[in-house]
Amino acid sequence: MSEVNNTPAGTDPGKTLGIVALVLAIFLSIVGAIVGFVARSKSKKAGYNNGFALAAIIIGLVLFVIQVILVILAITAGIAAVELLQESCAGVASGTVVETAEGVQVTCP
């Protein structure tokens, strides 16, 4: 008795796009995820499962969330640094070197 092959004949129209999406997801996370959705949709319409596209979607979205978190942390750190500088230089002439409460020396703008 032979096994029945449920795989459609022909080639997957979204496979190459899925590979491109995976590479893009690593370097341009949200773009890679979007291209991954397109590749997965093309493959699904043709009756294929596209693992590359699925991986691109997952990696792209995870990296995008990590990037958003890092941007928020960088902005928060920048705001804290500016506030520290303003507190340390309050009432001091420009060009004066002062020491902050943390022991860091800064030149007032």
N, C-alpha and C positions, 0 to 999 in steps of 0.2 A: 504494500500500500504506500503510495507517495503522499508527501505533505502538500497541502494547498498553500500556495504562495499568495498572500494578501497584499503584497507590495505592488503598487502600480508600475506598469512598464514605462520605460523612458527615463529621463533625467529630472532631477528636482530643480525647478526653475528658480528657487530661492537659495540654493546651496551656496553659490558664489557670493551672493549678497550677504548671506549669513556669516561667511568667513570675513568679509569686509567689515561687517558690523562688529564682529568680535575684536578685530584690530582697532577699530575706531573707539570701541567701548573702553579700551585700555588707555587711550590718549585723549579722547574727547568724549567723556562718559555719557552725557545726555544725548549727544548726536549718535553715538554707537547704539544706545538703547532704542532710539527712534528708528534707526535703520534696521535694528534687530526685529522690531515689531513689524516693519514692512516685509522683511525677508520671511518671517514666520507666517505672515498672512499669505504670501505668495505660495509658500510650500504647502500650507494647509489647504488652500483652494485646489492644489494639484494632487492632494491626498498623501503628502509626505510629512514626516516629522523632521523638523530641522533643529538638531541639537546645537549647532553653532549659533543660530539665531536666539535660541533660548538662553544659552550661556551669555551671549552679548547683552540681552535684556537684563539678566540678573547682575552681571558684573557692572554694566553701565549704571544701573540704578543704585547699587551698593556704593560704587565709587562716587556717584553724584551726591549721595547723602553724606558721605565722609567729607567731600569737598565743602559742602554747605556748613557742616559743623566746624571745619577748620577756618573758614572765612569768618564765621561768627566769633570764634575764639580770638582770631587775629584782630578783629574790630574791637572786641572787648579789651584786649591787652593794649591796643593803641589808645583807646579812650582813657584807660587807667593811667597810662604813661603821661598823657597830656594833662590829666588832672593833677598828677603828682608834680609835674613841672610847674603848673600854675600855682599850686599850694606853696611849693618851695621858693618860688620867685616873687611871691606877693610882697609888694612894697620895696623891692630891691632894684637897684639900677641895672640897666642893660649891660651885659658883658661881665657881670659879677659872678664869681664861682661860689656856689653855695653847696652845703652838704644836706642831703635829705635825711629824714628820720631813719631810713634804712641804711644810711652810711654811704650813699652814692653821691659823688660830686657831679654837679651839672652846672653848665654855663647858662645864665639866664639870657633869654633873647631880648 
